[in-house]
Amino acid sequence: MYLEAALNIATMVSILLLVALGLAIVFGLMNILNMAHGELVTIGAFTASLVQVHSGSFWLGVVAAIIVGALVGWVLERGLIRYLYDRPMGVILATWGVSLIIQQGLLLLFGPSPQIVYTPIEGSITLFGNPYPRYRLVLIAAAVLTIAATAIVMNRTRFGLDLRTVIQNREVAELVGIDSRRIFMFALVGASALAALAGALVAPLIKVVPTMGADYLAPSFFVVIVGGAGSLMGVVAGSAFIGGLRTLLDYQVPTTLSQALVLIAAVVIVRFRPRGLLPA
Amino acid sequence: MTLQASSSSVKATTQNKGGLASISLSAGLMAAVLAYPLLLSSYQMDVARDALIFALLALSLDFLWGKAGVLSFGQAAFFGMGAYAVAIVGPMVPNDNGALAGMVTGIGLAVLVSGIVGYFLIYGGVRGAYLTIVTLALTLIARNVATSWASVTGGEAGLIGAPPPGLSIGGWSVTASDSVSLYLVVAIVLSVTLTALWAASRGRLGRVLTAIQDDEAKARALGYDTSGYLLAVFVLSSGLAAIAGGLYASAAGYVAPDLVGLLLSTQAIVHVAFGGRGTLIGPVLATVLVIHVQQEVSSFSYALWPLLLGAFFIAMVFLFPKGLLPLISDLVHRLVPRRDRGGTA
């Protein structure tokens, strides 16, 4: 029972981490909120489903989802967001429009019924006498690896150094010759790829429908609000808090109530730590 | 009507943007928009009534977004609180006071929720995008409550039996149950609200809010409790949204969870952006216009509307950030130079 709860929390936190990480970095960089971020999760899940149905391989679908996600992020940045860097409200409205178009477009193309996704790894594994689905363990491992890779990129590479410099102080970063817009473009592409990856990984566990993105948008924003924008540790703390609380509450009370309680908890935390638990 | 009467009394003090001419023009236009449906069939009048209710919702958002700079996706949540309160509490109350009791309950609930959430966030220093996201979450949760708390809200099916607006004191009672009187009730509430918000915005409150939008730190340094002002506007706007919701349920006689969704909040944002945020009357006129167009488009293709909405958001940000109606009025002013105009809109 406790082990199962812990593993369920780990699954939820892994997904949230993947979705919120990009959002937090993008927000920390430019104070820009991409309202179509949830649709990138949707696109990832749809890509995984389509590729799996046609090629038979789920993992090929995951790779395809990452590529498609990165591509969509790139188009979004080049075509839209780069013109709106100094208008955060404009970004919210324009990307909200994109989100509506993607949702409705997918609905027109694929209809409202869930897409088919087969679990790539069947069966369960017994841990300390408790059976647990193998795939979920793989999902947790994949998320941990991705986060570790992102941490390495952020802390050990030239790009990561530039990225952290822009997050800390954009003007100074520009003064020392960092092209903050270029950094931002790569960050948005990376964030979109991560969101699509999350969508692909979670696809076998949920209903893959055009409106699924909305389920991830608000929680991942809460992760950023609670954890703090622009810091990896903040996202980890925020995801652990939001994901953990949600999963634990889901055992005790109806989903609706647990959502509301998480919102209340997040709101109260913001009152006392306005910049998040672990800000950049 | 109501609007004309009050606008003439404030005329003497006008000096802000828009002179006498543009105020009487707005008032006249508004009166025409309000009076025109009275000539139509009762079905078309019902449609026009719903448009005015959504105009009230847009107005509540414009006061928050246009005047105080807080973009909110939460209007649908508060609209839903008003609507469901009338549908749930209304039938329990005897005589003809059901709608009123439900309305008061709904407003109370909206004020309570927005007050608590707003207090923690606004006094916590949360501004801009963060605030927007929390309001978005409010709507998502409200929608979930409406669909999953079936024993109270009727679930997906919703509730029927919301009482029509009425009042009963002692032996005397009045109910608005036919199309014309329902329309008039809604039109009167809308005009009174519009006039009140417009008058409030012209005074000290409006100027403080403008200062906060321009530079909150400076406004605070000048001694204004900026958080207090923002919280008050947030709570007021939520209460107004609840009134719109209550009117909707009361006039339609039913509520359904579709009312509470993000789409409703999105449409309110479109109406405000289209009409020009901060102009108050613009969003009202825009709502009437957009809902008319929406019906035409939906009768042609139901799936097309959300796509158009999405495209509209993008076009708006790039092409007419101040709104479409202000753009048109700007063009008209430029093409038709008028000596008597006080300033450009």
Interface residues (C-beta under 8 A of the other chain):
Chain A: F27 N31 L33 L80 Y83 L84 R87 P88 M89 G90 I92 L93 A94 W96 G97 V98 S99 L100 I101 Q103 Q104 G105 L107 L108 A214 L217 A218 F221 F222 I225 P254 T255 T256 Q259 A260 L263 A266 V267 V268 V270 R271 F272 P274
Chain B: L71 V117 F120 L121 Y123 G124 G125 V126 G128 A129 Y130 T132 I133 V134 L136 A137 L138 L140 I141 N144 V145 S148 W149 L262 T266 I269 A273 A303 P306 L307 L309 G310 A311 F312 F313 I314 M316 V317 F318 P321
